[in-house]
Amino acid sequence: MPRDMAPSNVEFLRRVRLFQELDDHTLNEIGNAAVEQRWEPGQEIVRQGDTGVGMFIVRSGKVEICQEHAGRSEKLRELGPGDVFGEMALLDEFQRSATVRAVEPTTCLGITRWHFRGILESHPQIALKLLPVLTKRLRAAEAHSHEAVDTD
């Protein structure tokens, strides 16, 4: 990534809830590790079942998150600028739990697990910010799975 992209990435990351309490040095490290990518409407960013290698932060545009159940796709939600997805891949190497697709021209910052772990070792407070996000997603997934069992 070009060095001149880092300052604007840092300014953007400062507004992302997950990173709001981090100092400038840590934000610079994350901004320098992040890679900006662009997708057109309908393009898959991640696919359910693929092994995740990192997380994404929506910088511009909109994405939809869909999950396959019994051969049919169910739209779970849409995310926009500042929203994060794929964060569980920062901590494990399991398969993606959903497919994320661009709804409109979309740009995301991607952070790989290996870059993130290096930053995490230097700045463990990031883990404390990530835990509530992961817990919320886990609770939502459990509630969704109980609803599926109750309605089948």
C-alpha positions, -999 to +999 in steps of 0.1 A: +000+000+000+014+035-008+026+054+022+005+084+013-027+064+019-019+058+056-029+093+070-064+091+054-067+055+066-058+066+101-084+094+101-110+069+089-100+043+115-103+069+143-141+070+135-146+032+136-162+022+169-138-007+173-107+015+172-120+048+187-101+045+220-067+036+205-038+061+204-024+076+172+006+052+172-016+021+173-040+036+146-009+043+124+002+006+128-033-006+118-036+019+090-002+009+076-012-028+078-046-023+061-050-029+024-077-010+005-097-030-020-127-022-042-157-043-053-185-037-078-221-045-070-228-083-069-191-092-063-184-115-033-159-102-008-159-133+013-177-166+008-194-188+034-173-219+039-140-204+028-112-201+053-110-166+067-077-148+067-087-115+082-113-088+087-127-060+066-139-025+075-163-009+050-148+024+040-175+034+014-204+017-001-227-010+012-225-048+016-250-075+024-244-105+046-261-137+036-261-172+050-269-204+033-293-228+051-306-260+035-298-248+000-313-214+003-297-180+009-310-157+037-300-121+039-290-113+075-282-076+073-265-048+054-234-029+065-221+005+055-191+028+062-174+022+095-189-013+099-167-043+104-171-079+092-149-110+093-134-101+127-136-137+139-110-146+113-085-124+132-086-149+160-091-183+144-087-201+111-122-215+108-145-213+078-164-181+071-199-183+086-215-161+059-211-147+024-206-109+021-214-093-012-211-057-024-245-041-029-231-009-045-195+001-055-177-006-022-143+000-008-130-019+023-099-019+043-086-054+049-065-065+078-050-100+078-047-122+109-009-122+108-006-084+107-033-080+134-016-105+157+016-085+156-002-053+164-022-071+192+010-082+209+021-046+211-013-032+220-034-058+239-061-032+246-074-038+211-085-073+223-107-057+250-124-036+223-129-066+200-144-090+227-178-072+230-182-071+192-175-108+190-198-116+220-226-096+204-222-115+171-221-149+189-253-141+209-271-130+176-260-162+159-272-183+189-306-165+189-309-171+151-300-208+154-327-212+182-353-195+159-344-218+131-349-248+153-382-235+167-396-228+132-385-260+114 
